[in-house]
Amino acid sequence: MRFWILAVAVFLLAVLAAVMLKNEYYFFAGYTVLMFVVLATAWNILGGYGGYVNFGTPAFFGLGAYTAAVLFKAFALPLALQIVAAAIMSGALGFAAGLLTLRLRGIFFAIATIALVVIMETLFINWRYAGGATGLQLLRPPPIWPFQSYTTMLFVLMAGLAVMAVAIARYIEISWIGRGLRAIRDSEEAAEASGVPTLKLKVFACTVSGALMGVAGAPMPMYLSFIEPASTFNLNYAIGALASPMIGGTAHYLGPVIGAVLLSSLQQIVTVTISNEVNVLVVGVMLVVFVVAAPDGILGLLRKIPWKRS
């Protein structure tokens, strides 16, 4: 019950910010932070709970973005239907990738997910209808009432998607699915011997993770009014999605949220004050610091503090 009260409060706070704040940059930056909350949460379902390190985030994110862009170009579908279609397509890709690659383990699985990014980028580079290598320009429709601008509307939408993603991750974590995935992470052989349906759970986690990454990517074409393969399938999405749970903590659904808010906010500040090129350096430094000093992330560090009870 407390979770849902907090979730509703967070969404209402985003709506209130959309009404009160007038500077468009806050919504432009806030959208990016919330997008990485969704990506980090999605990554953690397979990588954190299940222990399968996935570098293929841009493949699912990019497929979701291109699905939305192509459907808007072809049929002028509303954004809500674009997001649903992106979830279906990216979830289907996750299901197929799960069946083909989840029998691999460790570095072999990680390499296979990187190959998936290269395959998807090559596919869209050679698809002329989707703009090919030069990309596709999109004209935003008018914002829906009561929003003054499309950026503000996308910010509130992404806040809702972030709440939904965290709710799904929380349900998986506290259910038998989460217990099974944690058993796989600790020892897949022992989990199989105990009767855990390891392959089914891994495919399920890969499907849900891929679908949520596609959902995060779907509003991106409208956010930028443009889409092209090089930036859409950029490996920086994989780095951010991986680093955020590592910084916040992979054992709890709030870990990716804390890590994504901290890391993405810092990146936005660095972009404005110093340079956009320093972003990757910030991620690298923070990741090294937390891996060395707090391998269980911020939440793991907080658990070690002997809190005094009054």
C-alpha positions in Angstrom: 0.0 0.0 0.0 2.8 2.4 0.9 4.4 1.7 -2.5 1.3 2.7 -4.4 0.8 5.9 -2.3 4.4 6.8 -3.1 4.0 6.0 -6.8 0.8 8.1 -7.1 2.6 10.9 -5.2 5.5 10.8 -7.6 3.3 11.0 -10.6 1.2 13.8 -9.2 4.4 15.7 -8.4 5.4 15.4 -12.1 2.0 16.8 -13.1 2.4 19.6 -10.6 5.8 20.4 -12.0 4.4 20.5 -15.5 1.8 23.1 -14.4 4.1 25.2 -12.2 7.4 25.3 -14.0 7.8 27.4 -17.2 11.4 26.7 -18.2 11.3 24.0 -21.0 14.8 22.8 -20.2 13.6 21.2 -16.9 11.2 19.0 -18.8 13.7 18.3 -21.5 16.3 17.1 -18.9 13.7 15.5 -16.7 12.5 13.4 -19.5 16.0 12.0 -20.0 16.4 11.2 -16.3 13.0 9.4 -16.2 13.8 7.5 -19.5 17.0 6.1 -17.8 14.9 5.1 -14.8 12.8 2.9 -17.1 15.9 1.5 -18.9 17.8 0.8 -15.7 14.7 -0.9 -14.2 14.2 -3.0 -17.3 17.9 -4.0 -17.4 17.8 -5.0 -13.7 15.0 -7.5 -14.3 17.4 -9.7 -16.3 20.8 -8.4 -15.3 20.2 -7.8 -11.6 17.7 -10.4 -10.6 18.8 -13.1 -13.0 22.5 -12.3 -13.2 22.7 -12.2 -17.0 24.6 -9.1 -18.0 22.9 -7.6 -21.1 24.7 -5.1 -23.3 21.8 -5.2 -25.9 19.8 -2.3 -24.4 20.1 -0.2 -27.6 18.7 -3.0 -29.7 15.4 -3.0 -27.7 15.3 0.7 -27.2 16.0 1.4 -30.9 13.4 -1.1 -32.1 10.8 0.6 -29.8 11.8 4.0 -31.2 11.7 3.0 -34.8 8.4 1.1 -34.3 6.8 4.3 -33.0 8.3 6.4 -35.8 7.3 4.1 -38.7 3.8 3.7 -37.3 3.4 7.5 -37.0 4.8 8.0 -40.5 2.5 5.3 -42.0 -0.7 5.7 -40.1 -0.3 8.8 -37.9 -1.1 6.6 -34.9 -1.5 8.3 -31.5 1.4 8.1 -29.1 -0.3 5.7 -26.8 -0.8 3.1 -29.5 2.8 3.7 -30.6 4.0 2.8 -27.1 1.9 -0.4 -27.0 3.2 -1.5 -30.5 6.8 -0.7 -29.4 6.3 -2.9 -26.3 5.0 -5.8 -28.4 7.8 -5.6 -30.9 10.6 -5.2 -28.4 9.1 -7.9 -26.2 8.9 -10.2 -29.2 12.6 -9.5 -29.9 13.4 -10.2 -26.3 11.5 -13.5 -26.5 13.4 -14.5 -29.6 16.7 -13.4 -28.3 16.0 -15.3 -25.0 15.3 -18.5 -26.8 18.5 -18.2 -28.9 21.0 -16.8 -26.5 20.0 -17.6 -22.9 21.6 -21.0 -23.1 24.8 -19.0 -23.3 26.3 -17.8 -20.1 28.8 -15.2 -18.9 30.8 -13.4 -21.5 29.3 -15.4 -24.3 25.8 -14.1 -23.5 27.2 -10.5 -23.2 28.9 -10.8 -26.6 25.7 -12.1 -28.2 23.7 -9.1 -26.9 26.2 -6.7 -28.4 25.9 -8.6 -31.7 22.1 -8.0 -31.5 22.7 -4.2 -31.4 24.9 -4.4 -34.5 22.3 -6.5 -36.4 19.4 -4.1 -35.5 21.4 -1.0 -36.5 22.4 -2.5 -39.8 18.8 -3.5 -40.5 17.5 0.1 -40.0 20.5 1.7 -41.8 19.4 -0.3 -44.9 15.6 0.3 -44.6 14.9 3.3 -46.8 11.3 3.7 -45.7 12.5 4.4 -42.1 15.0 7.0 -43.4 18.1 4.7 -43.8 21.4 6.0 -42.6 20.3 9.7 -42.9 17.4 9.4 -40.6 13.7 10.4 -40.5 12.3 13.9 -39.7 9.0 13.9 -37.9 6.5 16.7 -37.3 5.0 16.7 -33.9 1.2 16.8 -33.5 -0.3 19.5 -31.2 0.0 18.7 -27.5 -3.0 17.2 -25.7 -4.9 19.4 -23.3 -4.1 20.5 -20.6 -0.4 20.6 -21.6 1.1 23.8 -23.0 3.9 22.1 -25.0 4.7 18.6 -26.3 7.9 18.4 -24.2 5.9 18.9 -21.0 3.4 16.2 -22.1 6.2 13.8 -22.8 7.8 14.5 -19.4 4.5 13.6 -17.6 4.1 10.6 -19.9 7.6 9.3 -19.1 6.9 9.8 -15.4 3.9 7.5 -15.7 5.9 4.9 -17.7 8.7 5.1 -15.0 6.1 4.4 -12.3 4.7 1.5 -14.3 8.2 0.0 -14.9 9.1 0.2 -11.2 5.8 -1.4 -10.3 6.4 -4.3 -12.6 9.9 -4.8 -11.3 8.6 -4.7 -7.7 6.0 -7.3 -8.5 8.6 -9.6 -10.1 11.0 -9.1 -7.2 8.5 -10.1 -4.5 6.9 -12.9 -6.4 8.0 -16.5 -7.0 9.4 -15.3 -10.3 11.9 -13.0 -8.5 12.9 -15.8 -6.1 13.5 -18.1 -9.1 15.6 -15.5 -10.9 17.7 -14.9 -7.8 18.2 -18.7 -7.5 19.4 -18.7 -11.1 21.8 -15.8 -10.4 23.3 -17.6 -7.3 23.7 -21.0 -9.0 21.8 -22.0 -12.1 22.7 -25.7 -11.6 21.4 -25.7 -8.1 18.2 -23.9 -9.2 17.6 -26.6 -11.9 18.2 -29.3 -9.4 15.7 -27.7 -7.1 13.0 -27.8 -9.8 13.2 -24.1 -10.8 12.1 -23.7 -14.5 15.3 -21.9 -15.4 14.8 -21.5 -19.1 11.2 -20.3 -18.8 12.1 -17.8 -16.2 15.1 -16.5 -18.2 13.0 -16.1 -21.4 10.2 -14.4 -19.4 12.7 -12.0 -17.8 14.3 -11.2 -21.2 10.8 -10.6 -22.8 9.6 -8.3 -20.0 13.0 -6.5 -19.9 13.0 -6.0 -23.7 9.4 -4.8 -23.7 10.1 -2.1 -21.1 13.2 -1.0 -23.0 11.0 -0.6 -26.1 8.5 1.4 -24.1 11.3 3.7 -23.0 12.3 4.2 -26.6 8.9 4.8 -28.1 8.5 8.5 -27.2 12.0 9.3 -28.3 11.2 10.2 -32.0 8.6 12.8 -30.8 11.0 14.0 -28.1 13.7 14.8 -30.7 11.4 15.2 -33.8 14.0 13.2 -35.5 15.4 9.6 -35.5 18.5 8.0 -37.1 20.3 4.7 -36.5 23.7 5.9 -35.2 22.3 7.8 -32.2 19.3 5.5 -31.6 21.4 2.4 -31.3 24.2 4.1 -29.4 25.9 1.9 -26.8 25.7 4.8 -24.3 22.2 3.5 -23.6 23.7 0.2 -22.6 26.3 1.8 -20.4 23.7 4.0 -18.6 21.2 1.1 -18.2 24.0 -1.1 -16.7 25.7 1.5 -14.6 22.6 2.8 -12.8 21.7 -0.5 -11.1 25.3 -1.1 -10.2 25.5 2.3 -8.5 22.1 2.1 -6.8 22.0 -1.6 -6.1 20.8 -4.6 -8.1 19.1 -6.5 -5.2 16.1 -4.1 -4.8 13.7 -2.5 -7.2 14.6 0.9 -5.9 18.3 0.5 -6.7 18.0 1.2 -10.4 15.8 4.2 -9.6 18.3 5.7 -7.2 21.2 5.0 -9.6 19.5 6.4 -12.7 18.3 9.6 -10.9 21.8 10.2 -9.5 23.8 9.4 -12.6 21.5 11.0 -15.2 21.0 14.2 -13.1 24.8 14.5 -12.8 25.2 13.9 -16.5 22.7 16.7 -17.3 24.5 19.1 -15.0 27.8 18.2 -16.6 26.4 18.7 -20.1 25.2 22.2 -19.2 28.2 23.4 -17.2 31.1 21.6 -18.9 30.6 19.5 -22.0 28.5 16.7 -23.4 31.7 14.7 -24.2 32.4 14.4 -20.4 29.3 12.3 -19.9 30.9 9.0 -20.5 33.8 9.9 -18.3 31.4 10.7 -15.5 29.7 7.3 -15.9 33.1 5.5 -15.9 34.4 7.3 -12.8 31.2 6.7 -10.8 31.1 3.0 -11.9 34.7 2.4 -10.8 34.2 4.2 -7.5 31.1 2.2 -6.6 32.4 -1.1 -7.8 35.5 -0.7 -5.6 34.0 1.1 -2.6 30.4 -0.2 -2.6 30.0 -3.3 -4.8 26.4 -3.7 -3.5 25.5 -0.2 -4.5 24.1 2.7 -2.5 21.3 0.5 -1.0 23.9 -2.1 0.1 26.0 0.6 1.7 23.0 1.9 3.6 22.2 -1.5 4.9 25.7 -1.7 6.5 25.2 1.5 8.5 24.1 0.7 12.1 21.0 2.9 12.3 20.1 3.9 15.8 16.5 3.4 16.8 15.0 6.1 19.0 
